[in-house]
């Protein structure tokens, strides 16, 4: 049987800055949807943003949780201790915890929690200082999205991890950075290209989708993706830029179900004729020898 892809429910900042919503999202992903992991985001906004961007108005005021972009980002940020609490809540509810890290301080803070893996978002995959912190100071798995990234930059990233002796701990995600992404831009065959280029050099290839529906994710599994990451929310109409490109609970539940069912179906027949076919053949199949004997 083909191994089912691990499903990561990307909560990101869809918790709206509220721990109660974050925990409801975890519980829903674990119990109702049966995802394998949830994932948050961690930023040090003063480190990440230049002053002019931090102090500027949000580019889309309708989605803002503060008078400036910096205030908006700070409103949505959880502290290290809050992440520790969320990690414990995940453990209590039998679902894995992870988070994306966007900067050096966040990488160090989240590495101190020792989760199973940390994620590098597409926006930070050329942040060499942060990548050095992860490869040198953190012993867990490292996952990295390749949205907004040239093929030459892909080569630089994998070569960096190979020099650090950490490439076999690396999962690369095929990804198109858009919210949401049109079907013509999903580019599922990037999974095949990445597998052909990096199989044996990195741990595995995944798919991070920002599209609508779940059909493309099932195709990603069939193309060999071993991880599938989708944004997850309780309500796609909530304020915020990621909700519209997220799955609601029933969508994530169906995704988890269908990925596991299709993984079971992606197999050759165990025998030329399966047991389920034998009785059906006896009843229905025209056979020349049997006809002649009659």
Rosetta blueprint (number, residue, H / E / L):
1 X L
2 X L
3 X L
4 X L
5 X L
6 X E
7 X E
8 X E
9 X E
10 X E
11 X E
12 X E
13 X L
14 X L
15 X L
16 X L
17 X L
18 X L
19 X H
20 X H
21 X H
22 X H
23 X H
24 X H
25 X H
26 X H
27 X H
28 X H
29 X H
30 X H
31 X H
32 X H
33 X H
34 X L
35 X L
36 X L
37 X E
38 X E
39 X E
40 X E
41 X E
42 X E
43 X L
44 X L
45 X H
46 X H
47 X H
48 X H
49 X L
50 X L
51 X H
52 X H
53 X H
54 X H
55 X L
56 X L
57 X L
58 X L
59 X L
60 X L
61 X H
62 X H
63 X H
64 X L
65 X L
66 X L
67 X L
68 X L
69 X H
70 X H
71 X H
72 X H
73 X H
74 X H
75 X H
76 X L
77 X L
78 X L
79 X L
80 X H
81 X H
82 X H
83 X H
84 X H
85 X H
86 X H
87 X H
88 X H
89 X H
90 X H
91 X H
92 X H
93 X L
94 X L
95 X L
96 X E
97 X E
98 X E
99 X E
100 X E
101 X E
102 X L
103 X L
104 X H
105 X H
106 X H
107 X H
108 X H
109 X H
110 X H
111 X H
112 X L
113 X L
114 X L
115 X L
116 X L
117 X E
118 X E
119 X E
120 X E
121 X L
122 X H
123 X H
124 X H
125 X L
126 X L
127 X L
128 X H
129 X H
130 X H
131 X H
132 X H
133 X H
134 X H
135 X H
136 X H
137 X H
138 X L
139 X L
140 X L
141 X E
142 X E
143 X E
144 X E
145 X E
146 X L
147 X L
148 X L
149 X L
150 X L
151 X H
152 X H
153 X H
154 X H
155 X H
156 X H
157 X H
158 X H
159 X H
160 X H
161 X H
162 X H
163 X H
164 X L
165 X L
166 X L
167 X H
168 X H
169 X H
170 X E
171 X E
172 X E
173 X E
174 X E
175 X E
176 X L
177 X L
178 X L
179 X L
180 X L
181 X L
182 X L
183 X H
184 X H
185 X H
186 X L
187 X L
188 X L
189 X H
190 X H
191 X H
192 X H
193 X H
194 X H
195 X H
196 X H
197 X H
198 X H
199 X E
200 X L
201 X L
202 X E
203 X L
204 X E
205 X E
206 X E
207 X E
208 X E
209 X E
210 X L
211 X L
212 X L
213 X L
214 X L
215 X H
216 X H
217 X H
218 X H
219 X H
220 X H
221 X H
222 X H
223 X L
224 X L
225 X L
226 X L
227 X E
228 X E
229 X E
230 X E
231 X E
232 X E
233 X L
234 X L
235 X L
236 X L
237 X L
238 X L
239 X L
240 X L
241 X L
242 X L
243 X H
244 X H
245 X H
246 X L
247 X E
248 X L
249 X H
250 X H
251 X H
252 X H
253 X H
254 X H
255 X H
256 X H
257 X H
258 X H
259 X H
260 X H
261 X H
262 X H
263 X H
264 X H
265 X H
266 X L
267 X L
268 X L
269 X L
270 X L
271 X L
272 X L
273 X L
274 X L
275 X H
276 X H
277 X H
278 X H
279 X H
280 X H
281 X H
282 X H
283 X H
284 X H
285 X L
286 X L
287 X L
288 X H
289 X H
290 X H
291 X H
292 X H
293 X H
294 X L
